[in-house]
Amino acid sequence: MNIKKAMILTGATAAGLVGASTAASADQITIKSGDTLAGIAQEHGTTTENLAAINAITDPNLIFAGETIETEGEVAPVQQAPVQAAAPVAQPAAQVAAPAAPVQATATPAPASAPAGSGSTYDEFIANGGTAAMWHTIVRPESGGNPNAISPNGYRGLGQTKEGWGTGSVAQQTRGMVNYATSRYGSVENAISFRQSNGWW
């Protein structure tokens, strides 16, 4: 190591080199903003892997402006890999994690069960004014066909609502859904179209 250059190392820079190969007898350079390890390797006729090994750099795509690194040293020879475009030098600054995508809570339906002796939930739904299209487009996605389903947000029943018609028998819930669809959307068909377009109703 060049003694003259070693004397001007700051304590922080010297501490950053503790992991580097002690057998290295090499030149040193100070990383500038915009430098990449691949670019430094190309300038000094070596490889990115070699520089990373000499300087104990675990992530060759992450180096910091102001740090001093060795450009030569005794390490096991490595096979030159094609130089890939490296990420720009990271500036010492707080990193902000990207916000997670919002998660819509949905009901976790238990197996659909109908009151004893009254046939299947689907049959009761159809018998009380529901339609097959309404069942497959609204009921199944909302509650899985379970009249007792309750979502983490408190929505209840076949149609997942907080209205009074969200509880009670399958017949009561079905009539409530049909009335709601007609009063809010003008018809069951319009309610189905809205649910298909928006994922809620």
Residue pairs with C-beta under 8 A, 6 or more apart in sequence:
1 24
1 25
1 26
1 28
1 70
2 27
2 28
5 28
9 17
9 68
13 30
13 66
13 67
13 68
16 67
16 68
17 55
17 68
17 69
17 70
19 55
19 56
20 54
20 55
20 56
20 69
20 70
20 73
21 53
21 54
21 56
21 70
21 73
21 74
21 75
23 73
23 74
24 54
24 70
24 72
24 73
24 74
25 72
25 73
25 74
26 54
26 70
26 71
26 72
26 73
27 44
27 70
27 71
27 72
28 68
28 69
28 70
28 71
29 40
29 44
29 68
29 69
29 71
30 66
30 67
30 68
31 40
31 63
31 64
31 65
31 66
31 67
31 68
31 69
31 89
32 65
32 89
33 65
33 89
33 91
34 88
34 89
35 63
35 65
35 89
36 61
36 63
36 86
36 87
36 88
36 89
37 48
37 51
37 52
37 57
37 60
37 61
37 63
37 86
38 48
38 60
38 83
38 84
38 85
38 86
39 86
40 51
40 69
40 71
41 47
41 48
41 50
41 51
41 83
42 83
44 51
44 71
44 72
46 71
46 72
47 78
47 80
47 81
48 60
48 81
48 83
48 86
49 60
49 78
49 81
50 75
50 78
51 57
51 60
51 69
51 70
51 71
52 58
52 60
53 75
53 76
53 78
54 69
54 70
54 71
54 72
54 73
54 75
55 69
55 70
57 63
57 69
60 86
61 86
61 87
62 87
62 90
63 69
63 89
63 90
64 89
64 90
64 91
64 92
65 89
65 91
65 92
66 92
105 151
105 152
105 153
106 151
107 142
107 143
107 144
107 146
107 149
107 150
107 151
107 152
107 155
107 160
108 149
108 151
109 143
109 144
109 145
109 146
109 149
110 146
110 148
110 149
111 146
112 120
112 121
112 144
112 145
112 146
112 147
113 121
113 146
113 147
113 148
114 120
114 121
114 123
114 124
114 147
114 170
115 169
115 170
118 124
118 170
119 127
121 145
121 146
121 147
121 158
121 170
122 135
122 145
124 169
124 170
124 171
124 174
125 135
125 139
125 158
125 170
125 174
126 132
126 135
127 171
128 170
128 171
128 174
128 175
129 174
129 175
129 178
130 139
130 174
130 177
130 178
131 188
133 188
133 189
133 192
134 177
134 178
134 181
134 188
134 191
134 192
135 145
137 192
137 195
137 196
138 159
138 177
138 191
138 192
138 195
138 201
139 145
139 158
139 159
139 177
141 195
141 199
142 149
142 155
142 158
142 159
142 160
142 201
143 149
143 157
143 158
143 159
143 160
145 158
146 158
147 157
147 158
147 169
147 170
147 173
148 157
149 156
149 157
149 158
149 160
150 156
151 160
154 162
155 161
155 162
155 166
156 162
156 166
156 167
157 165
157 166
157 167
157 168
157 173
158 166
158 170
158 173
158 174
158 177
159 165
159 166
159 173
159 176
159 177
159 180
159 201
160 166
161 176
161 180
163 176
163 180
164 176
165 172
165 173
165 175
165 176
165 177
165 179
165 180
166 173
166 176
167 173
178 188
180 191
181 187
181 188
181 190
181 191
181 192
181 201
182 188
182 191
184 191
185 191
185 194
185 201
191 201
194 201
195 201
